Amino acid sequence: MQTESLKEKYAPYFKIGAAISPRDIEASGALLKRHFNSITCDNAMKYGSLTRRPGEFFTAPADAVAAFAKENGMLLHGHTLVWHNQTPDFIFENTTPERLLETLRNHVQRVKEHFGELATFDAVNEAIEDKSDAYLRDTKWKEVLGEQYVSQVFRVIKEELPNTRLFYNDYSECRPEKREKIVRLLKEMLAEGAPVEGMGMQFHCALFQPEIDEIKRSIEAYAALGLPIRVSEFDVSLYRDNNEKQFPAPDPERLKQQADFYGQCFRVFREYYKEIDAVTFWGVADDTSWLNNFPVLGRKNWPLLFDDVHEPKEAFYRIMDF
Ligand code: GLA
């Protein structure tokens, strides 16, 4: 018999979040209300969701999520302002650095006018290149604004959102080589006085990946910069790689390993709770996870704490058991 909720159990440590769409409110409203106290729009607040063509500001899905968060006294975390994906192409056409910064400023102003000033926002998402031979990812933002663009956009965003804590957010953030590049970027920004105020560790994991020692080292490396951390997109794939065929049903041994891994990660999060603001999952329950279509289209996955019919899994009990 499950008595305590996740958010109650973790109240002394950090907030427990879920990144959701309006359909998750329909499908998993009760679970969300019971276990979570922080909400992120998984897609609805992205630039390209709000604005697909000049002048458009389409807020209905984000409004539904924001209203749900408000009604239930949950924190609403903003995601995301500057990214290479899901951003309208037209903003980069026939522009200049000055004009692009002005376009971003107008976008941020609209976001603020409409949603109010949120406590926290992912200002820049995924600016670091994965490949070894490059530092920053080649994006249209960089193409127009140049190598210093991350600091520049943080400054513009801060001018419009003075009361919002601005995060840098990225994936593979525990891989040593990428971590070093992220730390370099954050250090450069801090040295220039650019207003980066938090580090979002996406935490898209597979079984026992990343290794626990690397997770600790990474939390320590980001926290050493004086930045609070949000675990921002946690999930744990049951597959080892893209070539594995779909399991007809979740493999019991893998589910056990998943529970072990979730348990180990949360032990580390509790150990470093002073550095961590929130631990957010990318989704609520296995039935609607993005991993059911990524990286292999249509390959069913079971990466979260609640199963396809929204019952708690072994992983849930494991992170509650301490
Ligand atoms: C990245 C982004 C998120 C989301 C996930 C996958 O990690 O930061 O906004 O798109 O991929 O759903």
Boltz pocket constraint, residues with backbone or C-beta under 6 A from the ligand:
constraints:
  - pocket:
      binder: B
      contacts: [[A, 42], [A, 79], [A, 125], [A, 171], [A, 202], [A, 233], [A, 290]]
      max_distance: 6.0
